[in-house]
Amino acid sequence: MPVIDLNSDVGESFGNWSMGDDAAIFESVSSANVACGFHAGDPSTMAQTARSAAAAGVTIGAHVAYRDLAGFGRRFLDCTPTELADDILYQLGALQAMAAAAGKRIHYVKPHGALYNTIVTHEPHAQAVVDAVRALGGDLPILGLPGSAVHARAAAAGLRTVTEAFADRNYTPEGTLVSRREPEAVIHDPEAVTANMVRLATEGTITAIDGTVIRTDAESICVHSDTPGAVAMAAAVRRGLEEAGVNIRSFA
């Protein structure tokens, strides 16, 4: 039976500003990428998200980012590798404390937004992510795109790497994500998304925006929680995978 993880970005509310329905998303996913306060989230949101994930039996991961609250972490930050490593370590420590208070711990790291995309090719910032994970004193897996620089650096450091695909995002023929600045970056049709993810889990392929069939070796699928209809989309993807005989289980 094929096995795959479903992850989602959660805990992205901030103060009186609410983002996503995390409790509903937890009914469909197996892993939770919890915002750590630098692109979204605040202490109370982090704590409550950790408690909710623990209650739902969902694995907790750290969704670390550039220090960019105003831009939701979607802007590149030209910081030194040392500054970035310190920022990431700070975020990991904060979420580790919140998870511990909920009787759990963090099991993996997934960079967010601009940081996620930057470390596909940016070697110094990729190394900064690895350095921060190692500085925490554990061997947390790093979730990212196949073939990314951060995965190469992580593997060289003896860390586990986990590849993922995005359920509701279009891909270029080269296997990278279509920029959010493009009008067709996000797929909104649950049937199309589900069919694509079933092919991924059972055949190891994804259909790119131009119809090109791309081979990919993803262990996890991200279903975003902040797009319109996200809860229904996540439920449809899970249902479609299970009907195709795919077992949903956290990689961690």
C-alpha positions in Angstrom: 0.0 0.0 0.0 1.4 3.4 -0.9 2.1 5.7 2.0 2.2 9.5 2.0 2.1 12.4 4.4 -0.3 15.3 4.2 1.0 18.6 5.7 -0.5 22.1 6.1 0.8 25.5 7.1 -1.1 26.4 10.3 -0.9 28.8 13.3 -0.7 31.8 11.0 -3.2 34.0 12.8 -1.7 37.1 14.6 -3.4 39.0 17.4 -6.9 39.9 16.3 -6.1 38.9 12.7 -7.4 35.4 11.9 -6.0 33.1 9.2 -7.4 29.7 8.2 -9.4 27.1 10.1 -6.7 25.0 11.7 -9.1 22.8 13.7 -10.9 21.8 10.5 -7.6 21.3 8.6 -6.4 18.9 11.4 -9.2 16.5 10.5 -7.5 15.9 7.1 -3.7 16.2 7.6 -1.1 14.2 9.4 1.5 16.9 9.9 1.2 20.6 11.0 3.7 23.2 9.9 3.3 25.7 12.8 4.2 29.3 12.1 6.9 30.5 14.6 6.2 34.2 14.8 8.4 35.6 12.1 6.1 35.6 9.1 2.9 34.9 11.2 1.8 33.6 14.5 2.2 35.0 18.0 2.9 33.2 21.4 -0.7 32.5 22.2 -1.5 31.3 18.6 1.6 29.1 18.7 0.6 27.6 22.0 -3.0 27.0 21.0 -2.0 25.5 17.7 0.4 23.1 19.4 -2.3 22.0 21.8 -4.8 21.5 19.0 -2.4 19.5 17.0 -1.6 17.4 20.0 -5.2 16.7 20.7 -5.8 15.8 17.0 -2.9 13.4 16.9 -1.1 15.5 14.2 2.7 15.7 14.1 4.1 19.1 14.9 6.7 20.7 12.6 8.4 24.2 12.7 7.4 26.5 9.9 10.4 28.9 10.0 10.7 32.1 7.9 12.6 35.3 7.2 11.8 38.0 9.7 9.0 39.6 7.6 5.6 39.9 9.3 4.5 42.8 7.0 5.1 40.7 3.9 4.0 37.4 5.4 7.5 36.0 4.8 7.1 36.2 1.0 10.0 38.7 0.5 13.7 37.8 0.3 15.7 39.1 3.2 19.3 40.0 2.4 20.7 39.0 5.8 24.0 37.3 6.6 24.0 33.5 7.1 24.8 34.0 10.8 21.8 36.3 11.3 19.6 33.9 9.4 20.8 30.9 11.4 20.2 32.8 14.7 16.7 33.8 13.6 15.8 30.3 12.7 17.2 28.9 15.9 15.2 31.5 17.8 12.0 30.3 16.1 12.8 26.6 16.7 13.3 27.2 20.4 10.1 29.1 20.7 8.0 26.4 19.1 9.9 23.7 20.9 8.8 25.3 24.2 5.1 25.5 23.1 5.1 21.9 21.9 6.7 20.8 25.2 4.0 22.6 27.1 1.4 20.6 25.1 3.2 17.4 25.9 4.8 17.0 22.5 7.9 18.1 20.6 8.7 19.4 17.1 9.5 16.6 14.7 10.7 18.4 11.5 11.5 21.8 10.0 9.8 23.3 6.9 11.0 26.7 5.7 8.2 29.1 4.6 7.6 31.3 1.6 10.6 33.3 0.3 13.0 31.3 2.5 11.7 28.0 1.1 12.1 29.2 -2.5 15.4 30.9 -1.9 17.2 27.9 -0.4 16.4 25.9 -3.5 19.5 27.6 -5.1 21.0 30.0 -2.5 23.8 28.1 -0.9 24.7 30.4 2.0 21.1 30.7 3.2 20.6 26.9 2.7 23.6 26.3 4.9 22.2 28.7 7.5 19.0 26.6 7.8 21.1 23.5 8.3 23.3 25.2 10.9 20.3 26.3 12.9 18.8 22.8 12.9 22.1 21.3 14.1 22.6 24.0 16.7 19.3 23.0 18.3 21.0 19.8 19.2 18.9 17.3 17.4 18.5 15.7 14.0 15.2 17.2 12.8 14.4 16.3 9.1 14.1 19.2 6.7 11.1 19.3 4.4 11.6 20.9 1.0 11.6 20.7 -2.8 13.4 17.8 -4.5 16.8 18.7 -5.7 17.1 21.8 -3.5 20.4 23.2 -2.2 19.2 22.9 1.4 18.6 19.2 0.9 22.1 18.7 -0.4 23.6 20.6 2.5 21.4 18.8 5.0 22.4 15.4 3.6 26.0 16.4 3.8 25.5 17.2 7.5 23.8 13.9 8.2 20.3 15.2 8.5 17.3 13.5 6.9 15.7 15.2 4.0 12.0 14.9 3.1 10.7 15.9 -0.3 7.2 17.4 -0.8 4.8 18.4 -3.5 2.1 21.2 -3.3 -1.4 20.1 -3.9 -2.9 23.4 -5.0 0.1 24.9 -6.8 1.0 24.8 -10.4 4.4 23.6 -11.5 6.7 24.7 -14.3 8.0 22.1 -16.7 11.3 22.3 -14.8 9.6 21.1 -11.6 9.6 24.4 -9.7 6.6 26.2 -8.5 4.9 28.8 -10.7 5.4 32.2 -9.1 2.5 33.6 -7.1 2.9 36.7 -9.2 1.5 34.7 -12.1 -2.3 34.4 -12.5 -2.4 30.6 -12.6 0.0 29.9 -9.7 -2.8 28.4 -7.5 -5.2 25.6 -8.6 -8.7 26.1 -7.2 -10.5 23.0 -8.7 -10.6 20.3 -6.0 -11.2 17.5 -8.6 -8.1 18.6 -10.6 -6.0 18.9 -7.4 -7.1 15.5 -6.1 -6.5 13.7 -9.5 -3.0 15.2 -9.6 -2.2 14.2 -6.1 -3.5 10.6 -6.6 -1.2 10.3 -9.6 1.7 11.6 -7.5 1.1 9.1 -4.7 0.5 6.1 -7.0 2.6 6.8 -10.1 5.2 9.4 -8.9 4.2 12.0 -11.5 2.7 15.5 -11.5 1.2 17.4 -14.5 2.8 20.8 -15.0 1.0 23.9 -16.1 1.8 23.3 -19.8 0.7 19.6 -19.6 4.2 18.2 -19.2 4.3 15.1 -17.0 7.0 15.5 -14.3 8.5 12.7 -12.3 8.8 13.5 -8.6 9.6 11.5 -5.5 7.6 13.3 -2.9 7.1 11.8 0.6 4.7 14.6 1.7 1.9 16.7 0.1 1.2 20.2 1.3 -2.4 21.4 1.3 -2.5 25.1 2.1 -4.9 26.3 4.8 -5.1 29.9 3.7 -6.6 29.6 0.2 -10.3 29.9 -0.4 -12.0 26.5 0.1 -8.9 25.1 1.8 -10.8 22.9 4.2 -12.9 21.3 1.5 -9.8 21.0 -0.7 -7.8 19.1 2.1 -10.8 16.8 2.7 -11.1 16.1 -1.0 -7.5 15.2 -1.4 -7.5 12.9 1.7 -10.6 11.2 0.5 -9.3 10.7 -3.0 -6.0 9.3 -1.8 -7.7 6.9 0.6 -10.1 5.7 -2.1 -7.1 5.1 -4.3 -5.6 2.8 -1.6 -3.0 5.3 -0.3 -2.3 5.3 3.5 -2.0 8.8 5.1 0.7 8.8 7.7 3.2 11.4 8.9 6.8 10.9 7.6 8.0 11.8 11.1 
